[in-house]
C-alpha cells in the first residue's frame, strides 16, 4: 500500500516555494492595501438600511454620500454626483466601522517586563502595518482599534489608537492624529504573579501606582518651581533632570493623557477610582472590568468607561465571578460600556460580541451595537469623528448582507475614510486566481513525476488543498467500520409524568418542521409528535408554547465539562494524567456534578456533552453526560463512549515508517513514528492479553489482570471506537491511513486541518468532530474565512461531521455554551442552515452511536428538548425552558444569580463612600 503522502505532492511542495511568493503578491491579503485600495473620492451608497448609531436611529432605504473620506450627506433619493462610485446596496445593511477598544494586533512586542512602571515606552513604536491580522479584521468590519501594552506591569506603556490602514508605508501611518493619548495600567493577577519582582499583592500594586504619582507630583513641582524663576535665576541653577517616565505621569495628572486600566475584581477597580480621585484625575476606561457590575454605580459616579469581555469567565481565579450580564448592568447604571476582543480572532467578529448584550441583559439591538461602535469611540475620545454615521464624520462604514447582529450575516465591504479596504467579491476573485495557479503547479508536478531526480523531494507541501484518493494511494483502504450502537442509560431521577408541549414550531431535525405542533413525553421518552390536530392524552399536563420554537437538546461532542473548575488552578483540574498509556482512566468518575460550568452550559440548550481527558498518548475513555443529576453516576448516559488517543504529529515531508526519502520534517516524523510504534505495541499486547484471558476462561491457567490492557479489549473487538485527536493535515492523512491499516473504527477530533483531506475522509467514511469554527486561519496564505468554512468544505465532500465548539477562551468547559454559535457562523459562511443545526444535534448523536435516543424529535427517543423564543443558533435567542429525559431542568446559574443580585444593588449614598 502506498502512503497517503504521495510523491506528487512532495515534488509540488518544492515547486510551490518560489512561485507562491509571487502568487501571494497577488493575493487579497496583500493586494488591497491602504495605498492600492479603491479611493474614488466620491461615493454614493444607495437604497441601504443604515444603522446610524446616532440621533437618527435606523434609516430605511436611505442613501449616503461620501466626499474625500468624510460623510457628506445622508438622506433619501440623493442625486448622483459626477464621477461618483455608485453602490446599489439594495437588501444590504450599513453600520459604522466597528471599533475595538482593547487590541494587541499589529504590534511586534507587547510587554516591557523590566520594571513594574514603564510609562516611558510606547506601543506605537512597534506597529506593523503589514500584519495580516489587520486584513482579516477588516473582513469582519473592524476599522479602528486601540493597541495596548500588555498587563505585566502596574503602569505599562503608552497606547496607540489606529485606523486599520493595512499595508500603509509605515506603522506610524496608521496612528489616529490629534487625539488625547492613552496609557495602559494593570491590576490584579497578571501584575502580582511575577515572583521575582515587586509587587506580589494587590496592596503592593496600589502602593506602586501611588508611589509613581507621588514622584510625578514632586517632579512636576520641581519643574513648576524652576519655570517660575526669572531667566537670570534659571542661569544660576541646574534645571531638574528630564524624566520621560515621570513626564508621562504628569500628563495624566494634568488630564492630558487618559488611563485605560486592565482590571478584574471589584476591590481593585474601586481602589483605582479612589486613588485617581485623590490625585485629581479621571480614569478613561477600565479594561476587562469583569466585576464591574459589582461597583457599577462607583464607576459611573467617577465618570470612567468600561470596556469588557462579553462572556469570558473562569479561565483564572479573578475571572470566576465574571458574568455575561456585566455589560448590561454597567450600562443600566450609566456607564459607557464597550465590548472588546483582546484576541486576534474575536476582533474579526465584534458584531457578534455586541449581540450578546441582547441575549444577556435584553438591550435593544441598536443599543447593543453601540457597544462596538459609538461607545468605544467615546472611550477613545473620538466620538466627534467615528462611531456613528453622521454628516462630517469619517467615512468608516461597513456593508453587510443581513442584520449585523446575526450569526448568518457577513461583511460585503469595509471602508476606511472612504477607501474600500475589503471587498468580498474581490477577495473571492483573488483566491480563485491563487487556486488556478496552484492547480497549474500541481499539473506541472504530475508531469514531472516520472523524473527520478525529483522523487527524493516527494511529499505534499504544507498547506496544500484537499487530498483526493488518486493523490494518496493506488490501493484501496479498508473502509472505516460503522459506529457501534450504544445503549442509552435511562435517567435515575423521578419521572414527572406525562406532559404535552402544545403550540410551538417543532424543529424535528430528522424531518420537516411542524407549525403549531404537539409533542408528548412520558417516562422520559417522546411518545407523540404531530400537528395541531394531534390528540393529547387525557392524563397529560399541558404546556402552552404558542409562538415558541422546540428543538432537540444539543450535544457537545468534545468537552472537559465537569473535570475543571477554574482553568489556571491546577488543584481544581482533573484533565491530564501522568504517563503515556492511560486507557484505564475513566473520565466520568471525576465529574463534579456541582461544577458551575454544567448549569451554565445547560442553560443555553446543551442537554448532553461528551467529557474527555487529555494527558499521554492514550488518554483514557470518555463518557456521554446528561446535564442533569445529583452525582456522576446519575449524569452518565453512556460510558465508555470512546478511547481517546493523542495521535502523534506528522508534518509534510515526513511520514510513514520505511517510506524512503522524505525531505524536511524528518525529526517530527521520527518522533511520530516512534510514538505510533508504541501505540501499536500496546494494541498487540492487548490482543495477546485477550487471548490469554479467553484461554483462562476456557479452563487454562490464570493470567494476572492488567486494567490498562483490559480497558482496550472493547476497542479491538469493535465495541468502542477510537477518537484520534489530530493536529495538521499531514497528521490527519496519516491517522486515516493508520486507521485503515488497523481496521478499527476511528473518529477524528480535529484542530482545524481535516478539511484539507476532505475527499480522503469521505472515501474512507471517517467522521470528524470539528473543534472550533470561531478561529483564525491556520496559515498566512489561507483565505480569511478558512476556519469559518471548515464545516461547509467537509459537507460538500460528503464527510460526516459534528461541531463541538471547543476552540479558545475555555471553550471546552466554561464557554462550551457558545457551541451553537460556531454552527451558526458556519451557516453564515456557506453551510446549509439545516446542516448547521444537525451538526450540534443529530450528527453528534450518529457519530457517538446514540442516534436511536438523541439528536432529533422522534417517537421513542429521549425527551431531551429545548424551548426558545427564536432560532437556537442565533446569539440573540433566549432559551426559555428545557427538559432532559422528560424532566424539566433548572435554568438558573451562578451567572443569573449574580445578575439578579447586583442589578438591584442599592445606589450608594453620596458622601458615604
N, C-alpha and C positions, 0 to 999 in steps of 0.2 A: 504494500500500500504506500502511495506517495504521501508525503507530509502535506499539511494544509499550507505550508509556506512554499508555494510553487515557485519554480525558477523564474517564471516570467516576471513576477513582482520584485524579486530581488534585483534583477537587472534594471527594472523600471525605476527602482529606488535610486539607483546610481544616476540614471538619466535625468531624473527629476531635480537633482541638486542644483545644477546651473540654470536650467530653463525656468525653474519655479521662481527663482529670484526675479526673473524678467516678468513672469506671469503675475507675481504679486504686485509689481508696479502698476498693473492694470486692474487690480482687484478693487472692490468697493471700499476696502478698509484703508487704501492708500490713495485712491483716485479722488474721492470727494474730500477736499481739504479746504481750509479757510481761504487759501489763495486761488483755488480752482473751482470752488462752488459757484453755481448759478447766482449771479448778483445783478439782476436786471435793473435795479434802481427803483422801478415802479412795478408793483404787484397788485392785482385786483383778485381777491378771492370772492367768488360769487355763490349765493344760494347755500349757505352753510349754517349749521346750528352753532352759535357762538356762546360758549361759557365765558362770559367776560370776567367773572370773579370780581367785578366792581359794582358800582351802583346800578348799572343797567341789567344786572342779572343774566338770564339766558335769553338770547335773541334767536328767533326762528327765521329761517330762510333769509339771512342777512348777508350783507357784503362788507368786506373790509379792504381798505385801500392803504397800501404801504408806499412811502416815498423815502428814498435814501436811508433806509434802515429804521425809520420811525413809522408808527401808526399815524396815518394822515386823516382818515375818515372811517366811520362805521355807520352803516345805515342800510336802507333797502333801496334797490334799484339804482345803485351808483353808476354813473357814466364811466365808460372805459377810456382812460387817458391814452393818448397816442404813445405807442411803443411799449405799452404795459404788458407784463406777463399776466395772462388771464388764466385762472384756475377755476374750472367748473367743479365746485365742491358739493354738488347735489348728493344728498344721502350721507355726507360726511359730518363730523362734529369737530369743532375747533376749541382748543384750550390755550391759555398762556403756556409758554415753555415751563416745564417743571423745574423745581429748584430743590437742591439737596443741601441742607444746612450743615451736614457733617459727613465729609468725604475724605478719603485718603488717596483717591485716584490721581494719576498723572504726577505723582511725587516720587522721586528717586530714593528718598530716605524719609523716615518718619520720626524716629526718636533720637534726640541728643541725650544720651544717658549719663553723661559725665557728672552731672550735678542735678540737684533737685530744683534748682532755679536756673532756667536758661532763657530768660526773656529776650536775650540779645539775638537769638537765632531766628531765621525767617524761612518758612517753608517755601516762600516764593522764589528762593534762590535755587531750588532743586526741582522746578516744574519741568515736565517733559510734554511738549505739545504733540509729540508723535505717539503718545501712549494709545495703544489700541483700545483701551477701556473707554476712551472718550468717544470713539466712533460707535461702540456698542451702546453707550449710554444715550447718545443722540438718537439711535434707533429705537430707544424706549421713550423718547420725548424730553429728555433732560437737556436743559440749556445753560443752567448756572449752578455752580457748586462752591461751597466753602471748603477749601482744602486745609485740614488741620494737622498740627503736630500730634504726635502720639500722646498716650496718657501715662507715661512712666514718671513724669515729673510733676511736682506740686504746681510749679509755674513753668509751662512749656514754652514753645516758640510762637512767634508771630504767624498769624494765619494768612492765607491767600484766598481772595474771592475771585473766581474766574468765570468767564464765559467759555463755553465749550467750543473754542475756535480750533478745532482739531487740525493738526498739520500746519499751524502758524509757524513762522520762521523761528521764533524763539519762545521759550516757555513764558517769558515775561509779556509776550504779546497777548496772552490770554487774560491777563490781570484786568479787573474792572478798575477804571481810573476814578479819581475824585470820590472816594468812598471813605467813610470812617473806618479805620483799620481795626482789626480784632486780634485777640491773642488767646491761646488755649491754656486753661488751668486744668488741673485734675485733682480729684479727691478719692479717697477710699482705697480699695484693694490693690489696684494697679500701681499706685504710688508706694504703698507701705509694704508690699510683699518683697521688695528688694532688701534682702537681709544684710547686704554689705554697705548700706548707705542709710543715713538718717533722712527721713523719719520712718519708723516702723509701726506707727499707730496713727489713728485719725487725729488724736490730740496733737501728735507731732506735726502732722500736715498743717493743722491750724496755726501752730506756732511758726512753722517755716514761712507760711504766707504772711503772717503778721510781722515777723522779723524783716522780711523783704520790704514791706511797705513802710516800716519804721525807718529802715535805711534809705528808702526813696524819699521820705519826708525830710530826713536830715540832708540828703543830697540836694533836694530842691531848696531847702533853706539856705544852704551854703551858696548856691548859685544866685538866689534872690538877694542875699546879703552882698555878694560880690557885685552883682549887676547894679545894685543901688549906689555903689561907690561912684565918685566922680572919676573922670578919666585919669586925673593925676593920682588919685588914691589907688586906682587899679594898677598903675605903673609901679607902685611901691609894694604890691602884694603879689604873691604867687596865686594864680587862679586855681579854683578847685579842679581836681582831676576829672576829666571827662570819662564817664562810665556809661557805655551804651546799654548795659543791662538795667541800671537804675533809671536811665533816661526813659526807657520804655515804660517802667513802672510809674514814673512821673506823668507820662501821657495818660495812664489810667486814672491817676488821682485828679488830673485836670479835665477828665471827661473827653479826652481826645482819642482814646482807644478803648474799645469795648471788650470786656471779658466774656468768653464763652467757656464754661467750666464743665468738664466731664464730672458726672455725679451719679450716685445711685440712691443712697439711703437718705431718709428724711432728716436725720440728725445733721449730716454733713451739709445738706442743702441749706438748712436753717442756719448752721454755723457760718457759712459763707455770706449769707444775706446779712447777718448781724455784723460780721467783720466789715463788709462793704459799707453798711450804714455808718459804722464807727469811723471809717476813713473817708467817708463823704463821696463815694462813687456808687454807680448803679451797675449791677450785673447785666450784661447784654442778653445772655440766654444761658440757661442750664442745659447741658447736653446729656442725652440718655435720660437722666432725671426720672428713673424708674419708680421711685417712691414719691414723685412729685405730687401725686394725688393725696398723700397724707398731709402735705403742707401747702396745698394749692392756694389757700387764702393768703398765706405769708408771701408766696411767690408773686401773687397778683398785687398785693399791697406794696411790695418793693418795686414793682414795675418791670420785672425780668420776664423774658420769654422762656419757653420750654420747648426744646427740640428732642423728641423722644423716639424710641422704637415703638412700632405699632403693637407688637405682641411677643417679643422675645422675653424669655424668662427661664429661671432655674439652671442656667449654664454655669453660674457660680453663686456663692452664698449671698452676696449683696443683690443678686437678681431674683432671689427666691420669692420675694413678695411683689414682684412686678406683675401687673395685671393689664390685659388689653383695653380696659376701660380707663386707663391712666389719662390718655389724651382727652377723652370726653369730660372727665371730672375736672381737669385743669381748665379746659375751655369754658365749662359752665361756671367756673369760679372767676372768670375774667382774664385768664392768662392767654397770651397769644401763643398758640401751640402749632408746632410743625412736626411732621414725621420725617426722620432721616434714615440714611442707609448704613453708614459706617461699613459698607460692604460693596465690593465691586460688582456683584450680581444684583443685589437688591436695588441699587441705583438705576438699574435698567428697567424697573417696573414700579416706580414710585406711585403711579396712578393706582395700582392695586393695593399698595400700603394705605393710601387715602381711603379706599373702600372699606377698610376695617373700622374706620370711625363710624361708618353707617351701621355695621354689624354690632360693634361693641360700643354702645352709647347712644345709638339711634339718632345720630346727627343727620340733618338734611344733606342730600348729595352735594349741593353747591358748597355748603359749609365744610363738608369733609374734603372736597377738592382743594379748599383753601389751605389745608394742612401741607400741601406740596406746591402751592403757588404763591398767593399773596402773603400768607403768614410767614414763611421763611424769608420773603422779601423784606417784610417789616423787621424781622430779627437781624437782617444784614443791613438795615438802614437804606434799602434800595427800593422802597415801595413807590417812590415817585418815578421810577424808571422801568421796573419789571414787576411781575407777579399778577398783573391783570391786563386785560386788553382794553385800553383807553387811549383816546387821541393824545398824541405827544409822547407816548411811552415807546420803549424799544420794541421793534417788531420781532420779538421772540415768541413764536407760536407753533402749535402742533396740530396737524390734521389727522383725525382718527377715522376708522371705518365703522365706529359704533360708539356707544356710551363709554367715555374714558374710564369709568369705574367698573367696567365689565371685564371678566376674565377672557371673554371671547373677542375683545377688541384689540386691534394692533395699530401701531403708528404707520401712517402712509407717507407723511412728510414732516420734517422738522426744520424750522427756520431760526437762524440766529442773526438778529439785526438785519433781517431781510435777505440773508443768504441761505440758500437751500442746502443745508448740511447733511440731510438724509432724505433719500427718495426710495421708497420700497421698490418701485418698478425698475429704477436704475440698478439698485442692489441686485435684483433678480437677474437682470441682463448681464451684469458683470460676473456673477457666479456661473452663469451659463457659459460665458466665454472661457472662464477658467476650466470648467469641466470639459469643454471641447478640446482645449489644449492638452488636458490630462489624457483624454482618450487618444489623441494623436500620438502622444508619447508611449502609451500602452501598446498601440499598434506597432510602433517602431520597435519596441522591446520584443514583441512577439515575432516580428520578422527577423530579429537577430538571435532568437533563442537557440538556433542550431549552431551558432558560433561558439566553439568550445572555449575560447578565451574569455567569454563573458560569463560562463557558468559559475565560476568561483565567486561571482558577485551576486548570485541569485538571492532573491528574498523580497518580500513585499515591503515597500517603503512605508515608513511611519506616516500614518495619516492618509493612506490610500482609500479609495472608495470601497463600497461594499463588495465583499468577496463573493464569487459565484462558484458553483460546483466545478465548472470547467477550468477555473483558475486554480483550484485547490487540489484536485485529485483525479486520477484516471480510473480509480477503482470505486466501488460502491461501499459506503459505510453501512454498518449495521444500524438500522433505524432506532431512534430513541424509544425505549419501551413506553407504553401508555402509563398514565398516572395511576398508582394504586388507589383503590377506594377505601376511605377510612370511615369508621363508624363514629358518628357524631354523638357524643355522650349527652344525654338529656340533662337539663338543669336539676340540681338537687334542692332547689328552693321551692317554696309552696306555690301551687298553681292558683292564679287569681280567678279562675273560672272562665266562662265563655264571654267574649267581647266582640262586638261588631263595630268596625270603623266605617262610618257612612258619610258619603258626600264628597270625598277627596278625589282628586285626579290620581289614579293609581298607576304608577310607573312600574309595570311588572318586570321590565328589563328583558325578560325572555320572550315577550310578545308585545302586542300593541298596548299603548296607554288606554286606560279606561276612564272616561269622564264620569263624574258623579258616581264613583264606584262603591262597591261594598266588599270589605274583607272581614271575614270572621275567623277568630282564633280561639282555640280550645286545647287544653292540655299541652300548651307550649308550641303547638303547630297551627299552621294555616289550614282551615277546613273548608272555607268557601272563598272564592274570588269571582266577582261578577259585576254586572252593570247596575243601573239604578233600580231595575225591577227585580233584582235578586231577592229571594225570600230570606228573611232573617230569622234564625231560630228564636223561639219564644223565650227561652231561658237566657238569651244573650243580653248583656248590658250594652246599651247603645252609646257610642262615642261619636258625636257630631263633628265632622271635619269639613264642612262646606267651605269651598274656596281654597282649601289647603292641598298640599301635594304629599302623597305617600310613596316612600321609596323602600326598597330592601336595605337593611343595615349594611353599611360599608365595611370592607375588610382590609385591614392593613397587613400586607403580606411580608413585611420585613420591619422589625422594630426592636427596641430594647425595653419595651414597656414593662414596668414593674421591677426592673432589675437595677434601676439607677434613680436616685432622688435628685441630687444636685451634681451636675457634670464635673465640677472641679474638685469635689470632695470624694477622695478615694474610699474613705470608710463607708460611704453610702452606696458604693457601686459594687455590683456582683456581675461584672461584664466579661472579664478576661482572666481565665485560669492559667496557671503556670504550665509549662511543658508543651510539647508539640502534639501529643496524641491524647485527646480528652473525649473520646467517643462516649464514654460512660457518664459524662456530665449532662444532667438533665436541667434544662433552663427553668422548667415550671416550679421546681421545688424551692426556688428562692424568690418567686414572685411575691412582692409585697402588696397585698390587696388594699392597703391603705396608702399606697403611693399616690401623691397628689396628681400626677400626670394621668392617671387612669380616668377619674371623672372628667378631667379637662378634655381628654380625647373623646370620651363617650359623649360629652355634651355637644359635639359637633357632628354627630351622626355615625360615628365609627362604633360598631357594636362588637366587632371581633378583631383580634390582632395576633399575628404570629410574633412571639418574643424569642429573640436569638441572642446567643452569646458570641463574643469574639474570643481571641486567645488561641494560639497554636495553629498548626496545620489542620488538624481535625479538631474542630471547636467543641463538638458535642451535639446534642439533639435539641430541636426547638419544640415549642408547643403552641397550639392554637388556643387562645384565651377568649372566652366570652367576658365582656367587660361588665360583669355583674356577679357578685358573690362575696361571701364573707372571708373565704380562705382560698388559697391557690388551688386546692382540690376542687372546690365548687366552681372556680373560674375555668378550669381546664376542660376544654371541649374535645380536643384531640391531642394525644401525645404518645409517641413521638410523631411530629409532623414530617421531619426530615433530619438527615445527618448533614451537618454543615461543615464544609471544607474551605479553607482559605487556599484557593488554587494558586500554586506557585506562579510567580511572574515570569513572563517571557516578553522579549522585545523584538521588534522587526530586526532581522539579521541574526537571530538566534532561535533555536527551535528544538526539534525532536532529537532524541539521542541517536547518535550514529548517522546523522543526516548529511555528513560531508561538509564542504566549505560553507561557512555561514556569514562571513563578513563581520560587521560590528555586532556588539551586544553579546559577545561570547561569555563574558563573566556572568551576566544575568542569566544567560541560557544555561551555563554550567550549574549555577546555583539552583535554577528552576528544575533542571533535570535531576539533580541530587535530591531535592525535596520531593519531587514526584516519585522518584525511586523508593524513597522511604514510605510514602503513602501506599504504593503498590505492594511493598513488602508487608505492610500491615494487613492489607487485604488478603494476601496469600496466607499470612499467619491465621487470619480469621477462617479461611477455608479449611486449613489444617485443623484448627481448633474445632470447627463444626463437625468434621469427620470423626474426631476423637470423641466428642460428646455424643454423637449418634451411635458410635460403637459402644460407648459406656451404657447408653440407654438400652442397647440390644443385649446387654449382659457382659460386655467387655470390662476391662479394668477401669477403675475410677480415674478420672482426669481432673486435675485441680482447676477450680473455677477462676476465670480471669474476667472481671467486669468490663474492662475495656474491649476485649475481643467479643464478649457476649453481646455487647450493645450494638455491634456491627453485623451480627448474624441476620437481622431482618433486612439489612441493605443488600447483602449478597444473595438473599433469597427473593429479592424484588418486592419485598413488602413495604419498604420505606425508601424514598428517593434520596439522592444526594443533591444538595443545593451547593453549587460551586460559586463562591464569591470571587469575581474576576475583575481585574483592572487592566485596561489596554486591549487594543484589537488583536495583537499577537497572542495574548493570553486567552482571549475569547476563542480564537481559532484552535489553539492547542487544547483547550478544555473540551471543545466539541469533538475533536479528533480522539482525545483520550477517552471520553465517554463512549464513543463508538467502539474503540478497541476493547474496553472493559465490558460493555454490554449492560451497564447499569442505567437505571432511569436517572437522568440529570436535569436540573433546572439551573439556569444561570442567574445569579444575583449580581446585577451589573452596575458598575460605577459610571458608565456613560458611553462606552465604545461599542456595545453589542450591535448597534445599527450598522456598523461598518462591515459586519459579516452577516447581514440580514438574509441573503439568499442561502447561505450555508446553513444558517439556523432553521430556516423554513424547510429546506430539503431534509434535514435530519430531525425535524419535528422537536426542536429543543426550545422550550418556553423560556421567557426572560422576565425577571422581576426588575423593573426599572427603578433604580434607587431614587433618582431625582430628575424632574423636568426643569425645575427652577434653579438653573445653574449656568455658569459661564461655559462657553465652548472650551473644549479641552486643548485646542491648538490655535495658534495665531492665524493660520490660514483657513480656519473653518468659518462658515457664514455666522453672522452674529446670532442667528436663531437656531443653530445646530442642536443645542440642548433642548430647546422648546419643541423641536421637530423629531426628537428621538422616537417617540411613540408612533407618529404617522409613518415614519420610514419602516419600522418593523411591521406595522399594519399593512402597508402596501406590498410588502414582501410575503405576507401570509404567516408571519411569526405570531404565535400566541404570546401574550404579554399581560402583565399587571403593572400598575403604577403604585409604588409603595410610599412615595413622598417622604423619604427619609433623609434627603440631602440637606446639609447645612443647618446651623443655628439650633442644634438639638433636635433635629427633625425626627430621629429615631425614637425619641421619648417625649420630652416636653412639648415640642411643636409638631408632633405627629398629627395633631388636629387639623393642620393645613393640608393634609393629603388630598382632599377633593380639589383644591385649587391648583395643584400640579396637573390633575386631569383636565381641569377647565382650561388652563393655559395651553395644554396640548391640543385641545379642541380649537382654541383660537389660532393655532398655527398649523391647522390642516387636518387633524384627526376628526373624523365624524363625531358629532356630539353623542350619538348613541354608543359609539365605541369607547368614548371617554368615560361615560357612565359605567359601562361594563368593565372597564379597566380597574375599577375600585369596588366592584360588586361581583358579577358573575365570573369574570375571568380569574380573579384570585381564587374563587371557590373551586373552579375547574382545575387550576394548577395544583391546588392543595388537596384535591381529591375529596372535596366535601360539597360538591355542587348538587348532590341529592338532598342536602339540608339547607344550604345557604346560597346567597347570591342573586336570588330573584323572588318575586312574589308569585308562588305557585302552591296549589293544594298539596299538602303533605310535607312542605318544607317548614323549617323553624320560623316561628312568628317573631322574627327579629326585624323590626320595622321602624321607620323614621318619618315623622310628620313635620313638614316645613311650610313656610309661607312663600316659597318660591323654588327656583332651580337650585338643587342641592350642591351643584358645582360652582355657583356664584358666591362670591365673598359676602355680598350684602344680604344673603338669605339667612334667616333665623331658623334654628331647629326648635320646634315647639313642644313636641312630645316624642317619646321613644319607648319601644318595647324590646326586650331581649328574651327570647324563648317565651313570648307571651306575657312577660311580667313588665309592668310599667316601671321605668327606672328614673331615679332622681337626676335631674339635670343641673342641680346646684353644684358649684365647685368652690374651691378656695378663692378663685377669682371673682365669682359672683358674690360670694360672702363679703369679701373686702370691698367690692364695689358698693354693695348695699350699705355697708358700714360707713364708708368715707364720703359717699355722695351726700349724705345727710349730716356730715360733721358740722357742728355749730361754727359760725364765723367768730374768730377771736375778737374780744372786746378791745377796741383801740385804746392804747395806753397801758394795757396789762400784759403785753408780750414779755 
